[in-house]
Amino acid sequence: MKAITLLILSFLCNMPLMAQQREVLLETTAGNIRIALYDDTPIHRDNFLKLVGEHFYDSLLFHRVIKNFMIQAGDPDSRHAEPGVTLGEGDLGYTLEPEFHIPACFHRRGAVAMAREGDDVNPARRSSACQFYIVYGKTFSTKELQTIAEKVDSATNGQAKMSPEMFWAYRREGGSPHLDGQYTVFGEVKEGMDVVERIQKVFTDDYDRPVDDIRIIRATVLK
């Protein structure tokens, strides 16, 4: 009985630590961004935590930045890339099974999602192992959202219908609704959207790489 009691107490003591390990801090040259990872997407969550734990993201660039859309990082080729070099093709040799959970996980402002290759070579819409993006996006009118909702419904065979909550989030807060049900959203920014906003405004070259490098100094799992 005593051994069972100790085991239960040990489990309960470790519960807060387990919950906190689902948050990641990105320390960047533009400021800090704190990300919470969703339990609804365990494949992506655990893969991201593994890479962070291995210090994979340390010193990588935000290599693709598009104003009013998103900021993207995670290309291993960016670690020592010379200025002006086109990036975005680097990966780790494996992909992740998609985890689409509409309406729980969608591309509202601050959403964190995994990049992937296009439908023409990746019809299963499997995610990159390491390249991720943070949504900034923009707000949309009712008419624009109705049009986007119809296109997304068609592209996903009715699997990504826009709920009222999603509609109002896109109307009031902003985001990138045209990506719903096609790219896996696995987390959200809890602190540092001001940093994301600054990054998405920087000057970029013709291939969307910031002219002045923006680097992830260190990524750590919060405990």
PyMOL CGO cylinders between C-alpha atoms (Angstrom):
from pymol import cmd
from pymol.cgo import CYLINDER

trace = [
    CYLINDER, 0.00, 0.00, 0.00, 2.83, 2.37, 0.92, 0.3, 1, 1, 1, 1, 1, 1,
    CYLINDER, 2.83, 2.37, 0.92, 4.53, 1.79, -2.43, 0.3, 1, 1, 1, 1, 1, 1,
    CYLINDER, 4.53, 1.79, -2.43, 1.31, 2.54, -4.32, 0.3, 1, 1, 1, 1, 1, 1,
    CYLINDER, 1.31, 2.54, -4.32, 0.80, 5.76, -2.33, 0.3, 1, 1, 1, 1, 1, 1,
    CYLINDER, 0.80, 5.76, -2.33, 4.35, 6.90, -3.12, 0.3, 1, 1, 1, 1, 1, 1,
    CYLINDER, 4.35, 6.90, -3.12, 3.83, 6.13, -6.80, 0.3, 1, 1, 1, 1, 1, 1,
    CYLINDER, 3.83, 6.13, -6.80, 0.63, 8.21, -6.90, 0.3, 1, 1, 1, 1, 1, 1,
    CYLINDER, 0.63, 8.21, -6.90, 2.30, 11.10, -5.09, 0.3, 1, 1, 1, 1, 1, 1,
    CYLINDER, 2.30, 11.10, -5.09, 5.23, 10.96, -7.51, 0.3, 1, 1, 1, 1, 1, 1,
    CYLINDER, 5.23, 10.96, -7.51, 2.84, 11.08, -10.49, 0.3, 1, 1, 1, 1, 1, 1,
    CYLINDER, 2.84, 11.08, -10.49, 0.90, 14.03, -9.07, 0.3, 1, 1, 1, 1, 1, 1,
    CYLINDER, 0.90, 14.03, -9.07, 4.10, 15.94, -8.35, 0.3, 1, 1, 1, 1, 1, 1,
    CYLINDER, 4.10, 15.94, -8.35, 5.24, 15.51, -11.92, 0.3, 1, 1, 1, 1, 1, 1,
    CYLINDER, 5.24, 15.51, -11.92, 1.95, 16.58, -13.54, 0.3, 1, 1, 1, 1, 1, 1,
    CYLINDER, 1.95, 16.58, -13.54, 2.64, 20.38, -13.55, 0.3, 1, 1, 1, 1, 1, 1,
    CYLINDER, 2.64, 20.38, -13.55, 6.09, 19.77, -15.06, 0.3, 1, 1, 1, 1, 1, 1,
    CYLINDER, 6.09, 19.77, -15.06, 4.60, 17.64, -17.84, 0.3, 1, 1, 1, 1, 1, 1,
    CYLINDER, 4.60, 17.64, -17.84, 2.04, 20.34, -18.66, 0.3, 1, 1, 1, 1, 1, 1,
    CYLINDER, 2.04, 20.34, -18.66, 4.65, 23.12, -18.72, 0.3, 1, 1, 1, 1, 1, 1,
    CYLINDER, 4.65, 23.12, -18.72, 6.88, 21.15, -21.10, 0.3, 1, 1, 1, 1, 1, 1,
    CYLINDER, 6.88, 21.15, -21.10, 4.32, 21.85, -23.82, 0.3, 1, 1, 1, 1, 1, 1,
    CYLINDER, 4.32, 21.85, -23.82, 5.49, 25.46, -24.08, 0.3, 1, 1, 1, 1, 1, 1,
    CYLINDER, 5.49, 25.46, -24.08, 8.53, 26.62, -26.02, 0.3, 1, 1, 1, 1, 1, 1,
    CYLINDER, 8.53, 26.62, -26.02, 10.41, 29.90, -25.83, 0.3, 1, 1, 1, 1, 1, 1,
    CYLINDER, 10.41, 29.90, -25.83, 12.02, 31.26, -28.99, 0.3, 1, 1, 1, 1, 1, 1,
    CYLINDER, 12.02, 31.26, -28.99, 14.70, 33.81, -28.16, 0.3, 1, 1, 1, 1, 1, 1,
    CYLINDER, 14.70, 33.81, -28.16, 15.31, 35.71, -31.38, 0.3, 1, 1, 1, 1, 1, 1,
    CYLINDER, 15.31, 35.71, -31.38, 17.37, 38.69, -32.46, 0.3, 1, 1, 1, 1, 1, 1,
    CYLINDER, 17.37, 38.69, -32.46, 14.06, 40.59, -32.70, 0.3, 1, 1, 1, 1, 1, 1,
    CYLINDER, 14.06, 40.59, -32.70, 12.75, 39.59, -29.26, 0.3, 1, 1, 1, 1, 1, 1,
    CYLINDER, 12.75, 39.59, -29.26, 11.18, 36.64, -27.48, 0.3, 1, 1, 1, 1, 1, 1,
    CYLINDER, 11.18, 36.64, -27.48, 8.19, 34.56, -28.63, 0.3, 1, 1, 1, 1, 1, 1,
    CYLINDER, 8.19, 34.56, -28.63, 6.50, 32.08, -26.28, 0.3, 1, 1, 1, 1, 1, 1,
    CYLINDER, 6.50, 32.08, -26.28, 4.57, 29.28, -27.97, 0.3, 1, 1, 1, 1, 1, 1,
    CYLINDER, 4.57, 29.28, -27.97, 2.01, 26.87, -26.47, 0.3, 1, 1, 1, 1, 1, 1,
    CYLINDER, 2.01, 26.87, -26.47, 1.70, 23.50, -28.24, 0.3, 1, 1, 1, 1, 1, 1,
    CYLINDER, 1.70, 23.50, -28.24, -1.66, 21.74, -28.69, 0.3, 1, 1, 1, 1, 1, 1,
    CYLINDER, -1.66, 21.74, -28.69, -2.38, 18.30, -27.26, 0.3, 1, 1, 1, 1, 1, 1,
    CYLINDER, -2.38, 18.30, -27.26, -4.80, 17.82, -30.18, 0.3, 1, 1, 1, 1, 1, 1,
    CYLINDER, -4.80, 17.82, -30.18, -1.76, 17.41, -32.46, 0.3, 1, 1, 1, 1, 1, 1,
    CYLINDER, -1.76, 17.41, -32.46, 0.53, 15.00, -30.56, 0.3, 1, 1, 1, 1, 1, 1,
    CYLINDER, 0.53, 15.00, -30.56, 2.64, 13.97, -33.57, 0.3, 1, 1, 1, 1, 1, 1,
    CYLINDER, 2.64, 13.97, -33.57, 3.60, 17.56, -34.35, 0.3, 1, 1, 1, 1, 1, 1,
    CYLINDER, 3.60, 17.56, -34.35, 3.86, 18.54, -30.67, 0.3, 1, 1, 1, 1, 1, 1,
    CYLINDER, 3.86, 18.54, -30.67, 6.23, 15.71, -29.78, 0.3, 1, 1, 1, 1, 1, 1,
    CYLINDER, 6.23, 15.71, -29.78, 8.34, 16.17, -32.91, 0.3, 1, 1, 1, 1, 1, 1,
    CYLINDER, 8.34, 16.17, -32.91, 8.73, 19.89, -32.21, 0.3, 1, 1, 1, 1, 1, 1,
    CYLINDER, 8.73, 19.89, -32.21, 9.64, 19.27, -28.56, 0.3, 1, 1, 1, 1, 1, 1,
    CYLINDER, 9.64, 19.27, -28.56, 12.20, 16.68, -29.64, 0.3, 1, 1, 1, 1, 1, 1,
    CYLINDER, 12.20, 16.68, -29.64, 13.88, 19.08, -32.07, 0.3, 1, 1, 1, 1, 1, 1,
    CYLINDER, 13.88, 19.08, -32.07, 13.89, 21.89, -29.53, 0.3, 1, 1, 1, 1, 1, 1,
    CYLINDER, 13.89, 21.89, -29.53, 15.40, 19.53, -26.96, 0.3, 1, 1, 1, 1, 1, 1,
    CYLINDER, 15.40, 19.53, -26.96, 18.14, 18.65, -29.42, 0.3, 1, 1, 1, 1, 1, 1,
    CYLINDER, 18.14, 18.65, -29.42, 18.85, 22.39, -29.97, 0.3, 1, 1, 1, 1, 1, 1,
    CYLINDER, 18.85, 22.39, -29.97, 18.02, 21.96, -33.65, 0.3, 1, 1, 1, 1, 1, 1,
    CYLINDER, 18.02, 21.96, -33.65, 16.44, 25.42, -33.98, 0.3, 1, 1, 1, 1, 1, 1,
    CYLINDER, 16.44, 25.42, -33.98, 19.28, 27.28, -32.26, 0.3, 1, 1, 1, 1, 1, 1,
    CYLINDER, 19.28, 27.28, -32.26, 20.85, 29.82, -34.67, 0.3, 1, 1, 1, 1, 1, 1,
    CYLINDER, 20.85, 29.82, -34.67, 18.42, 29.15, -37.56, 0.3, 1, 1, 1, 1, 1, 1,
    CYLINDER, 18.42, 29.15, -37.56, 16.99, 32.09, -39.51, 0.3, 1, 1, 1, 1, 1, 1,
    CYLINDER, 16.99, 32.09, -39.51, 13.49, 33.27, -40.20, 0.3, 1, 1, 1, 1, 1, 1,
    CYLINDER, 13.49, 33.27, -40.20, 14.25, 32.68, -43.85, 0.3, 1, 1, 1, 1, 1, 1,
    CYLINDER, 14.25, 32.68, -43.85, 10.83, 33.48, -45.37, 0.3, 1, 1, 1, 1, 1, 1,
    CYLINDER, 10.83, 33.48, -45.37, 8.82, 36.51, -44.31, 0.3, 1, 1, 1, 1, 1, 1,
    CYLINDER, 8.82, 36.51, -44.31, 5.72, 37.86, -46.06, 0.3, 1, 1, 1, 1, 1, 1,
    CYLINDER, 5.72, 37.86, -46.06, 4.01, 40.99, -44.79, 0.3, 1, 1, 1, 1, 1, 1,
    CYLINDER, 4.01, 40.99, -44.79, 0.42, 40.51, -43.62, 0.3, 1, 1, 1, 1, 1, 1,
    CYLINDER, 0.42, 40.51, -43.62, 0.81, 36.75, -43.98, 0.3, 1, 1, 1, 1, 1, 1,
    CYLINDER, 0.81, 36.75, -43.98, 3.42, 34.84, -41.94, 0.3, 1, 1, 1, 1, 1, 1,
    CYLINDER, 3.42, 34.84, -41.94, 7.02, 34.37, -40.79, 0.3, 1, 1, 1, 1, 1, 1,
    CYLINDER, 7.02, 34.37, -40.79, 8.76, 31.03, -41.44, 0.3, 1, 1, 1, 1, 1, 1,
    CYLINDER, 8.76, 31.03, -41.44, 11.80, 29.33, -39.92, 0.3, 1, 1, 1, 1, 1, 1,
    CYLINDER, 11.80, 29.33, -39.92, 13.34, 25.88, -39.50, 0.3, 1, 1, 1, 1, 1, 1,
    CYLINDER, 13.34, 25.88, -39.50, 15.45, 25.38, -42.63, 0.3, 1, 1, 1, 1, 1, 1,
    CYLINDER, 15.45, 25.38, -42.63, 18.67, 23.71, -41.43, 0.3, 1, 1, 1, 1, 1, 1,
    CYLINDER, 18.67, 23.71, -41.43, 20.50, 25.20, -44.43, 0.3, 1, 1, 1, 1, 1, 1,
    CYLINDER, 20.50, 25.20, -44.43, 19.94, 28.66, -42.96, 0.3, 1, 1, 1, 1, 1, 1,
    CYLINDER, 19.94, 28.66, -42.96, 22.28, 28.14, -40.01, 0.3, 1, 1, 1, 1, 1, 1,
    CYLINDER, 22.28, 28.14, -40.01, 25.39, 29.21, -41.94, 0.3, 1, 1, 1, 1, 1, 1,
    CYLINDER, 25.39, 29.21, -41.94, 23.77, 30.72, -45.03, 0.3, 1, 1, 1, 1, 1, 1,
    CYLINDER, 23.77, 30.72, -45.03, 25.58, 33.57, -46.72, 0.3, 1, 1, 1, 1, 1, 1,
    CYLINDER, 25.58, 33.57, -46.72, 23.65, 36.80, -47.38, 0.3, 1, 1, 1, 1, 1, 1,
    CYLINDER, 23.65, 36.80, -47.38, 21.41, 36.62, -50.43, 0.3, 1, 1, 1, 1, 1, 1,
    CYLINDER, 21.41, 36.62, -50.43, 21.35, 32.83, -50.66, 0.3, 1, 1, 1, 1, 1, 1,
    CYLINDER, 21.35, 32.83, -50.66, 17.87, 31.48, -51.45, 0.3, 1, 1, 1, 1, 1, 1,
    CYLINDER, 17.87, 31.48, -51.45, 16.58, 29.23, -48.66, 0.3, 1, 1, 1, 1, 1, 1,
    CYLINDER, 16.58, 29.23, -48.66, 13.59, 26.99, -48.00, 0.3, 1, 1, 1, 1, 1, 1,
    CYLINDER, 13.59, 26.99, -48.00, 14.58, 23.58, -49.37, 0.3, 1, 1, 1, 1, 1, 1,
    CYLINDER, 14.58, 23.58, -49.37, 16.34, 22.20, -46.29, 0.3, 1, 1, 1, 1, 1, 1,
    CYLINDER, 16.34, 22.20, -46.29, 14.68, 19.42, -44.30, 0.3, 1, 1, 1, 1, 1, 1,
    CYLINDER, 14.68, 19.42, -44.30, 15.41, 16.32, -42.22, 0.3, 1, 1, 1, 1, 1, 1,
    CYLINDER, 15.41, 16.32, -42.22, 14.51, 13.47, -44.57, 0.3, 1, 1, 1, 1, 1, 1,
    CYLINDER, 14.51, 13.47, -44.57, 11.12, 12.60, -43.14, 0.3, 1, 1, 1, 1, 1, 1,
    CYLINDER, 11.12, 12.60, -43.14, 7.62, 14.06, -43.03, 0.3, 1, 1, 1, 1, 1, 1,
    CYLINDER, 7.62, 14.06, -43.03, 4.77, 14.08, -40.50, 0.3, 1, 1, 1, 1, 1, 1,
    CYLINDER, 4.77, 14.08, -40.50, 1.26, 12.73, -40.87, 0.3, 1, 1, 1, 1, 1, 1,
    CYLINDER, 1.26, 12.73, -40.87, -1.21, 15.63, -41.07, 0.3, 1, 1, 1, 1, 1, 1,
    CYLINDER, -1.21, 15.63, -41.07, -3.29, 16.42, -37.99, 0.3, 1, 1, 1, 1, 1, 1,
    CYLINDER, -3.29, 16.42, -37.99, -6.18, 18.65, -39.04, 0.3, 1, 1, 1, 1, 1, 1,
    CYLINDER, -6.18, 18.65, -39.04, -8.59, 19.58, -36.23, 0.3, 1, 1, 1, 1, 1, 1,
    CYLINDER, -8.59, 19.58, -36.23, -11.11, 22.13, -37.46, 0.3, 1, 1, 1, 1, 1, 1,
    CYLINDER, -11.11, 22.13, -37.46, -12.53, 24.14, -35.71, 0.3, 1, 1, 1, 1, 1, 1,
    CYLINDER, -12.53, 24.14, -35.71, -10.26, 23.62, -32.68, 0.3, 1, 1, 1, 1, 1, 1,
    CYLINDER, -10.26, 23.62, -32.68, -7.01, 24.41, -34.52, 0.3, 1, 1, 1, 1, 1, 1,
    CYLINDER, -7.01, 24.41, -34.52, -7.13, 27.01, -37.28, 0.3, 1, 1, 1, 1, 1, 1,
    CYLINDER, -7.13, 27.01, -37.28, -5.05, 29.75, -38.87, 0.3, 1, 1, 1, 1, 1, 1,
    CYLINDER, -5.05, 29.75, -38.87, -6.01, 32.66, -36.65, 0.3, 1, 1, 1, 1, 1, 1,
    CYLINDER, -6.01, 32.66, -36.65, -3.44, 35.39, -35.96, 0.3, 1, 1, 1, 1, 1, 1,
    CYLINDER, -3.44, 35.39, -35.96, -0.71, 33.87, -33.79, 0.3, 1, 1, 1, 1, 1, 1,
    CYLINDER, -0.71, 33.87, -33.79, -1.27, 30.27, -34.94, 0.3, 1, 1, 1, 1, 1, 1,
    CYLINDER, -1.27, 30.27, -34.94, 1.84, 28.11, -35.30, 0.3, 1, 1, 1, 1, 1, 1,
    CYLINDER, 1.84, 28.11, -35.30, 1.75, 25.60, -38.16, 0.3, 1, 1, 1, 1, 1, 1,
    CYLINDER, 1.75, 25.60, -38.16, 4.09, 23.30, -40.06, 0.3, 1, 1, 1, 1, 1, 1,
    CYLINDER, 4.09, 23.30, -40.06, 5.13, 24.09, -43.63, 0.3, 1, 1, 1, 1, 1, 1,
    CYLINDER, 5.13, 24.09, -43.63, 5.02, 21.42, -46.32, 0.3, 1, 1, 1, 1, 1, 1,
    CYLINDER, 5.02, 21.42, -46.32, 5.54, 20.73, -50.02, 0.3, 1, 1, 1, 1, 1, 1,
    CYLINDER, 5.54, 20.73, -50.02, 2.68, 21.54, -52.40, 0.3, 1, 1, 1, 1, 1, 1,
    CYLINDER, 2.68, 21.54, -52.40, -0.24, 19.29, -53.30, 0.3, 1, 1, 1, 1, 1, 1,
    CYLINDER, -0.24, 19.29, -53.30, 1.27, 18.45, -56.69, 0.3, 1, 1, 1, 1, 1, 1,
    CYLINDER, 1.27, 18.45, -56.69, 4.09, 16.44, -55.08, 0.3, 1, 1, 1, 1, 1, 1,
    CYLINDER, 4.09, 16.44, -55.08, 2.48, 15.93, -51.67, 0.3, 1, 1, 1, 1, 1, 1,
    CYLINDER, 2.48, 15.93, -51.67, -1.22, 15.07, -52.14, 0.3, 1, 1, 1, 1, 1, 1,
    CYLINDER, -1.22, 15.07, -52.14, -1.42, 13.59, -48.63, 0.3, 1, 1, 1, 1, 1, 1,
    CYLINDER, -1.42, 13.59, -48.63, -0.46, 17.04, -47.28, 0.3, 1, 1, 1, 1, 1, 1,
    CYLINDER, -0.46, 17.04, -47.28, 2.20, 15.63, -44.96, 0.3, 1, 1, 1, 1, 1, 1,
    CYLINDER, 2.20, 15.63, -44.96, 4.10, 18.23, -42.96, 0.3, 1, 1, 1, 1, 1, 1,
    CYLINDER, 4.10, 18.23, -42.96, 7.75, 19.15, -43.07, 0.3, 1, 1, 1, 1, 1, 1,
    CYLINDER, 7.75, 19.15, -43.07, 9.75, 17.63, -40.23, 0.3, 1, 1, 1, 1, 1, 1,
    CYLINDER, 9.75, 17.63, -40.23, 11.19, 20.96, -39.15, 0.3, 1, 1, 1, 1, 1, 1,
    CYLINDER, 11.19, 20.96, -39.15, 10.04, 24.05, -41.06, 0.3, 1, 1, 1, 1, 1, 1,
    CYLINDER, 10.04, 24.05, -41.06, 7.27, 25.95, -39.27, 0.3, 1, 1, 1, 1, 1, 1,
    CYLINDER, 7.27, 25.95, -39.27, 5.54, 29.29, -39.62, 0.3, 1, 1, 1, 1, 1, 1,
    CYLINDER, 5.54, 29.29, -39.62, 3.73, 31.75, -37.39, 0.3, 1, 1, 1, 1, 1, 1,
    CYLINDER, 3.73, 31.75, -37.39, 0.61, 33.38, -38.81, 0.3, 1, 1, 1, 1, 1, 1,
    CYLINDER, 0.61, 33.38, -38.81, 0.14, 37.14, -38.81, 0.3, 1, 1, 1, 1, 1, 1,
    CYLINDER, 0.14, 37.14, -38.81, -2.35, 37.54, -41.64, 0.3, 1, 1, 1, 1, 1, 1,
    CYLINDER, -2.35, 37.54, -41.64, -4.96, 40.24, -41.90, 0.3, 1, 1, 1, 1, 1, 1,
    CYLINDER, -4.96, 40.24, -41.90, -8.65, 40.83, -41.20, 0.3, 1, 1, 1, 1, 1, 1,
    CYLINDER, -8.65, 40.83, -41.20, -11.32, 40.02, -43.78, 0.3, 1, 1, 1, 1, 1, 1,
    CYLINDER, -11.32, 40.02, -43.78, -14.75, 41.29, -44.70, 0.3, 1, 1, 1, 1, 1, 1,
    CYLINDER, -14.75, 41.29, -44.70, -17.83, 39.09, -44.47, 0.3, 1, 1, 1, 1, 1, 1,
    CYLINDER, -17.83, 39.09, -44.47, -17.97, 38.76, -48.26, 0.3, 1, 1, 1, 1, 1, 1,
    CYLINDER, -17.97, 38.76, -48.26, -14.28, 37.82, -48.47, 0.3, 1, 1, 1, 1, 1, 1,
    CYLINDER, -14.28, 37.82, -48.47, -14.70, 35.17, -45.79, 0.3, 1, 1, 1, 1, 1, 1,
    CYLINDER, -14.70, 35.17, -45.79, -17.71, 33.69, -47.52, 0.3, 1, 1, 1, 1, 1, 1,
    CYLINDER, -17.71, 33.69, -47.52, -15.68, 33.29, -50.70, 0.3, 1, 1, 1, 1, 1, 1,
    CYLINDER, -15.68, 33.29, -50.70, -12.70, 31.83, -48.85, 0.3, 1, 1, 1, 1, 1, 1,
    CYLINDER, -12.70, 31.83, -48.85, -14.93, 29.43, -46.90, 0.3, 1, 1, 1, 1, 1, 1,
    CYLINDER, -14.93, 29.43, -46.90, -16.37, 28.06, -50.15, 0.3, 1, 1, 1, 1, 1, 1,
    CYLINDER, -16.37, 28.06, -50.15, -12.90, 27.54, -51.64, 0.3, 1, 1, 1, 1, 1, 1,
    CYLINDER, -12.90, 27.54, -51.64, -11.57, 25.84, -48.50, 0.3, 1, 1, 1, 1, 1, 1,
    CYLINDER, -11.57, 25.84, -48.50, -14.67, 23.64, -48.30, 0.3, 1, 1, 1, 1, 1, 1,
    CYLINDER, -14.67, 23.64, -48.30, -14.05, 22.52, -51.88, 0.3, 1, 1, 1, 1, 1, 1,
    CYLINDER, -14.05, 22.52, -51.88, -10.29, 22.02, -51.40, 0.3, 1, 1, 1, 1, 1, 1,
    CYLINDER, -10.29, 22.02, -51.40, -10.82, 19.85, -48.32, 0.3, 1, 1, 1, 1, 1, 1,
    CYLINDER, -10.82, 19.85, -48.32, -13.92, 17.93, -49.49, 0.3, 1, 1, 1, 1, 1, 1,
    CYLINDER, -13.92, 17.93, -49.49, -16.00, 19.52, -46.78, 0.3, 1, 1, 1, 1, 1, 1,
    CYLINDER, -16.00, 19.52, -46.78, -13.59, 18.65, -43.96, 0.3, 1, 1, 1, 1, 1, 1,
    CYLINDER, -13.59, 18.65, -43.96, -12.71, 22.25, -43.03, 0.3, 1, 1, 1, 1, 1, 1,
    CYLINDER, -12.71, 22.25, -43.03, -15.94, 24.16, -42.66, 0.3, 1, 1, 1, 1, 1, 1,
    CYLINDER, -15.94, 24.16, -42.66, -15.66, 27.61, -41.12, 0.3, 1, 1, 1, 1, 1, 1,
    CYLINDER, -15.66, 27.61, -41.12, -17.40, 27.76, -37.74, 0.3, 1, 1, 1, 1, 1, 1,
    CYLINDER, -17.40, 27.76, -37.74, -18.89, 30.99, -36.27, 0.3, 1, 1, 1, 1, 1, 1,
    CYLINDER, -18.89, 30.99, -36.27, -15.92, 31.21, -33.87, 0.3, 1, 1, 1, 1, 1, 1,
    CYLINDER, -15.92, 31.21, -33.87, -13.48, 31.00, -36.77, 0.3, 1, 1, 1, 1, 1, 1,
    CYLINDER, -13.48, 31.00, -36.77, -15.47, 33.54, -38.78, 0.3, 1, 1, 1, 1, 1, 1,
    CYLINDER, -15.47, 33.54, -38.78, -15.39, 36.14, -36.02, 0.3, 1, 1, 1, 1, 1, 1,
    CYLINDER, -15.39, 36.14, -36.02, -11.74, 35.50, -35.23, 0.3, 1, 1, 1, 1, 1, 1,
    CYLINDER, -11.74, 35.50, -35.23, -10.85, 36.24, -38.86, 0.3, 1, 1, 1, 1, 1, 1,
    CYLINDER, -10.85, 36.24, -38.86, -13.13, 39.29, -38.94, 0.3, 1, 1, 1, 1, 1, 1,
    CYLINDER, -13.13, 39.29, -38.94, -11.87, 40.83, -35.69, 0.3, 1, 1, 1, 1, 1, 1,
    CYLINDER, -11.87, 40.83, -35.69, -8.34, 39.53, -35.11, 0.3, 1, 1, 1, 1, 1, 1,
    CYLINDER, -8.34, 39.53, -35.11, -7.11, 38.40, -38.52, 0.3, 1, 1, 1, 1, 1, 1,
    CYLINDER, -7.11, 38.40, -38.52, -5.30, 35.37, -39.83, 0.3, 1, 1, 1, 1, 1, 1,
    CYLINDER, -5.30, 35.37, -39.83, -4.89, 33.26, -42.98, 0.3, 1, 1, 1, 1, 1, 1,
    CYLINDER, -4.89, 33.26, -42.98, -8.14, 31.30, -43.44, 0.3, 1, 1, 1, 1, 1, 1,
    CYLINDER, -8.14, 31.30, -43.44, -7.29, 30.00, -46.92, 0.3, 1, 1, 1, 1, 1, 1,
    CYLINDER, -7.29, 30.00, -46.92, -4.80, 27.55, -45.33, 0.3, 1, 1, 1, 1, 1, 1,
    CYLINDER, -4.80, 27.55, -45.33, -7.29, 25.81, -43.04, 0.3, 1, 1, 1, 1, 1, 1,
    CYLINDER, -7.29, 25.81, -43.04, -7.57, 22.06, -43.36, 0.3, 1, 1, 1, 1, 1, 1,
    CYLINDER, -7.57, 22.06, -43.36, -4.50, 21.94, -45.60, 0.3, 1, 1, 1, 1, 1, 1,
    CYLINDER, -4.50, 21.94, -45.60, -1.61, 22.76, -43.26, 0.3, 1, 1, 1, 1, 1, 1,
    CYLINDER, -1.61, 22.76, -43.26, -1.38, 21.43, -39.71, 0.3, 1, 1, 1, 1, 1, 1,
    CYLINDER, -1.38, 21.43, -39.71, -1.78, 24.04, -36.95, 0.3, 1, 1, 1, 1, 1, 1,
    CYLINDER, -1.78, 24.04, -36.95, -0.12, 22.67, -33.81, 0.3, 1, 1, 1, 1, 1, 1,
    CYLINDER, -0.12, 22.67, -33.81, 0.22, 25.64, -31.46, 0.3, 1, 1, 1, 1, 1, 1,
    CYLINDER, 0.22, 25.64, -31.46, -0.24, 29.34, -30.83, 0.3, 1, 1, 1, 1, 1, 1,
    CYLINDER, -0.24, 29.34, -30.83, 1.74, 32.34, -29.66, 0.3, 1, 1, 1, 1, 1, 1,
    CYLINDER, 1.74, 32.34, -29.66, 1.03, 33.15, -26.01, 0.3, 1, 1, 1, 1, 1, 1,
    CYLINDER, 1.03, 33.15, -26.01, 3.47, 36.05, -25.71, 0.3, 1, 1, 1, 1, 1, 1,
    CYLINDER, 3.47, 36.05, -25.71, 5.44, 37.99, -28.29, 0.3, 1, 1, 1, 1, 1, 1,
    CYLINDER, 5.44, 37.99, -28.29, 2.97, 38.83, -31.05, 0.3, 1, 1, 1, 1, 1, 1,
    CYLINDER, 2.97, 38.83, -31.05, 4.55, 42.28, -31.06, 0.3, 1, 1, 1, 1, 1, 1,
    CYLINDER, 4.55, 42.28, -31.06, 7.79, 40.55, -32.09, 0.3, 1, 1, 1, 1, 1, 1,
    CYLINDER, 7.79, 40.55, -32.09, 5.97, 38.61, -34.83, 0.3, 1, 1, 1, 1, 1, 1,
    CYLINDER, 5.97, 38.61, -34.83, 4.46, 41.89, -36.04, 0.3, 1, 1, 1, 1, 1, 1,
    CYLINDER, 4.46, 41.89, -36.04, 7.87, 43.55, -36.24, 0.3, 1, 1, 1, 1, 1, 1,
    CYLINDER, 7.87, 43.55, -36.24, 9.41, 40.62, -38.10, 0.3, 1, 1, 1, 1, 1, 1,
    CYLINDER, 9.41, 40.62, -38.10, 6.67, 40.45, -40.73, 0.3, 1, 1, 1, 1, 1, 1,
    CYLINDER, 6.67, 40.45, -40.73, 7.25, 44.10, -41.57, 0.3, 1, 1, 1, 1, 1, 1,
    CYLINDER, 7.25, 44.10, -41.57, 10.98, 43.84, -42.34, 0.3, 1, 1, 1, 1, 1, 1,
    CYLINDER, 10.98, 43.84, -42.34, 12.44, 44.50, -45.78, 0.3, 1, 1, 1, 1, 1, 1,
    CYLINDER, 12.44, 44.50, -45.78, 12.92, 41.32, -47.83, 0.3, 1, 1, 1, 1, 1, 1,
    CYLINDER, 12.92, 41.32, -47.83, 14.54, 40.33, -51.11, 0.3, 1, 1, 1, 1, 1, 1,
    CYLINDER, 14.54, 40.33, -51.11, 12.73, 38.98, -54.16, 0.3, 1, 1, 1, 1, 1, 1,
    CYLINDER, 12.73, 38.98, -54.16, 12.60, 35.51, -52.54, 0.3, 1, 1, 1, 1, 1, 1,
    CYLINDER, 12.60, 35.51, -52.54, 11.04, 36.76, -49.27, 0.3, 1, 1, 1, 1, 1, 1,
    CYLINDER, 11.04, 36.76, -49.27, 14.25, 36.38, -47.26, 0.3, 1, 1, 1, 1, 1, 1,
    CYLINDER, 14.25, 36.38, -47.26, 14.88, 39.30, -44.88, 0.3, 1, 1, 1, 1, 1, 1,
    CYLINDER, 14.88, 39.30, -44.88, 17.78, 41.40, -46.14, 0.3, 1, 1, 1, 1, 1, 1,
    CYLINDER, 17.78, 41.40, -46.14, 19.00, 41.77, -42.55, 0.3, 1, 1, 1, 1, 1, 1,
    CYLINDER, 19.00, 41.77, -42.55, 19.06, 38.33, -40.94, 0.3, 1, 1, 1, 1, 1, 1,
    CYLINDER, 19.06, 38.33, -40.94, 16.61, 37.57, -38.13, 0.3, 1, 1, 1, 1, 1, 1,
    CYLINDER, 16.61, 37.57, -38.13, 17.85, 34.60, -36.16, 0.3, 1, 1, 1, 1, 1, 1,
    CYLINDER, 17.85, 34.60, -36.16, 16.51, 32.24, -33.51, 0.3, 1, 1, 1, 1, 1, 1,
    CYLINDER, 16.51, 32.24, -33.51, 19.28, 32.57, -30.94, 0.3, 1, 1, 1, 1, 1, 1,
    CYLINDER, 19.28, 32.57, -30.94, 17.94, 29.75, -28.80, 0.3, 1, 1, 1, 1, 1, 1,
    CYLINDER, 17.94, 29.75, -28.80, 14.78, 27.62, -28.52, 0.3, 1, 1, 1, 1, 1, 1,
    CYLINDER, 14.78, 27.62, -28.52, 14.03, 26.03, -25.15, 0.3, 1, 1, 1, 1, 1, 1,
    CYLINDER, 14.03, 26.03, -25.15, 11.28, 23.91, -23.64, 0.3, 1, 1, 1, 1, 1, 1,
    CYLINDER, 11.28, 23.91, -23.64, 9.85, 25.79, -20.66, 0.3, 1, 1, 1, 1, 1, 1,
    CYLINDER, 9.85, 25.79, -20.66, 9.86, 23.85, -17.38, 0.3, 1, 1, 1, 1, 1, 1,
]
cmd.load_cgo(trace, "trace")
